[in-house]
Amino acid sequence: MAVVSISIESVRINQPVPFALRDSTGMVLVARGGTIGTEERRQQLIERGVYIDITDADAFKKAVAGKMDSMVRDNARLGRIANAEDEVDADEVERQMTTQSRARRTEPPPTWDGLAVKMATALREPSKNDFLQRIDNIDEDLLSLLAAGADSALLSLIYSASTETQKYSARHSLLVAVIVELAARQFQAWPVAWRVPLRRAAITMNLAMTNLQDQLAMQESATSPYQREQIDKHAKQGAIALGDLGVTDELWLKAVELHHVSPPGPLAAMGTAAQLARLIRRADVFAARLSPRKSRHAMTATAAAKAAYLDENQQTDEAGTAIIKATGIYPPGCFVKLATGEIAIVLKRGVSASTPLVASIVGGKGLPLSKPMVRDTRHKGNAVTGTSPPHEVNVRLSIAELLQLS
């Protein structure tokens, strides 16, 4: 990998870096979107020498040039134009880098199934040599797929979560990461920069129990005392393991550590890491209810939504409310009952929460249809009357075909 030396004196403390900081060999020291938490840490990096991928440097230059161009057109003052680098839109840098990174990686375009496989490998076999780079690539692919459409992402992930038990841990964390990203967009007061540690904490929250979680998904017997002990300790142990793997972003680490103990209550009254952890916790509950295990069936979408929406005291939960706003009460990928007696799968969220676009897959007499048929639930005759548990829908569906209908 070709790298170029940079000066990081101007990098601000606790501000996400727009590109991965590396050593002279190309090893990641701070992942893209990560932060330098203290002045002492910055000085350590300065003494060590910091580099970035040469293509990342080119992406940053292009973003700066674009910002200067925009300032000139707006007749900005010369002094401000001279400092354009300080005002570069982080999103534009990310778009430039994603485009170039995808071009230089020889992999085929990502898919949700392929990303689940990548995650399973990264989480089961973490190595300090490439862990940060792997998570960076996973996060990049996640955003790339999500940019193609939130409805198609939810359709693919929720259908897989409700019908598959293989690679449970990776699929679950991937769904949670997508849900928290979409829900975070509901909070206008949350800085965009929080979303990077939020997603990465969701992706890695179960690092310390990945294999155990996969085992539990296939286990018919009750959880043993030893397994319960591992479950209870996994959040703190996961944060420690992440630190050992090179993660220095305090928000990422703390959100993982707190994601099972974050209490209910107004988010604004909590610290930043606790707010991220609370959203992850509620998304974790929501996604878990949608997923089956050998020992239990998946719940209906309405039951999962209720579990997320109401907190431990059966009060409306702020984080849970954001999740339901982001996914809908009938999220894509879930099964619903229609006034016709048919059972359908939700393809897209509708203009109103109660009128999603659906495709009927089981007829009114209980027999599978020869092919999915799109229904407009805005019409009274096709209205949604409830949800159906996945285990009662004995039809195998092609996500690719469903996506074509939506």
Steps between C-alpha positions, in 0.01 A plus 500: 500500500635843405483746788592865542610677816267763647511746786226455760563812707180641353288191579260598776454296815181287506414588139459210252792468260388496134745225404681213671826604669774243438860421583774486238410139411135585436364349826196689628565699820168688508212376281316740270237676709689424820625768736817602680373524855778691676788738431735237640377249239548756222856568613572127500382480139708802402813339648425169327430654161159491335416407143189465286423295191604702197155461346340636819725804470377548143137476613561763767667733250202464267260579783705810594507610137124460480454706817726778367307498173174542690643785709623687193155472339347636824747793506644392834781704653854408395599418857219247527585347162864462612375292796256291292655180634347573843150523348506193278172312510576166667226335297666610177833356613321175582334491157833560326672235708224243460507540122877466482519220755239299311690560175831376641356199682475206267193359671158477334229743614388420857183314590335468839563124507863554403538765767362260763768248399771769526376600843488141623864451399618830645325444834583132542866537403607851604864589439668822606684505167188574295202530736455877464532476122242221488251700708569807285421301185186347656377844605571637153308216336211545743466868411532422130219244514285722719541787253330279240180514707397458863191297403698247300753475785231431759321257267817295452616508860170453682388216271836327551491563876150353531567188292870412549692372801842461333757770584251634753745729679627674187154536344361635826775759545470605136125558538556694824766717331259590219215570742708732721633686196145562375371584849788742569382705204181569696697696762562845356715597801740210450818596307556291188841411643334287771376256239846355429566368854129413526508270195833347593390435855190325364712292261739390775275502809505119533867446414561319830216253445473459122555125504281455807218700342513282189493191724201629699305563180524128419460373858166353606584468870491780755800727550750343741639692803840525324339639184299750706822616665660554156195693381505722808870583454515535122444876474790596725723226362413610147614854571828368646554276197435789264760708680749214467422487125597865458172688543567838665166673437359552850140534379523170312654321799265647759189438291594131478570483873164660588272348237341252745476724804391838358193600704171652383433872521542819296797468266604863546567428867757233410860528386575452130619139531198410714265647237662290226490193725131555576411511131704186436329325792150574372594399143655183643167415667302580184722289273514209746119480512491473120747210495431132574714257693467125528344553842243764396320647202549851367238749617271699274607849394244664728624304802860596419400864455321502836807352670715781361245777550436434870788515744571284803235692695242462220534869417557647154871476422663785307750277324231241425276768354777604259539136394129464421501830309796377298373149422123543511249293696499259203866501397608358162568128530224426751180306433153653523140384468268675256124557502480255210623221726832490318842508665750743349858613549566872538712641217507869588383737768198699387401865509329422829615245757196276439520486118822327396558362152469121525511185288253221577663158521223286655144509368180540698454123516844448653676375186824658375459718190694399190686832521488803731228749403534871586209641702418864573402511868358851464193330352259380767472154349877448534540670839748358750310337786794367702835328488587135454780310679770379255478135609141486375599610149633187331616669180860549388549832323763650274616838629624591152151443355336695782733793447396514135137535610576793727 
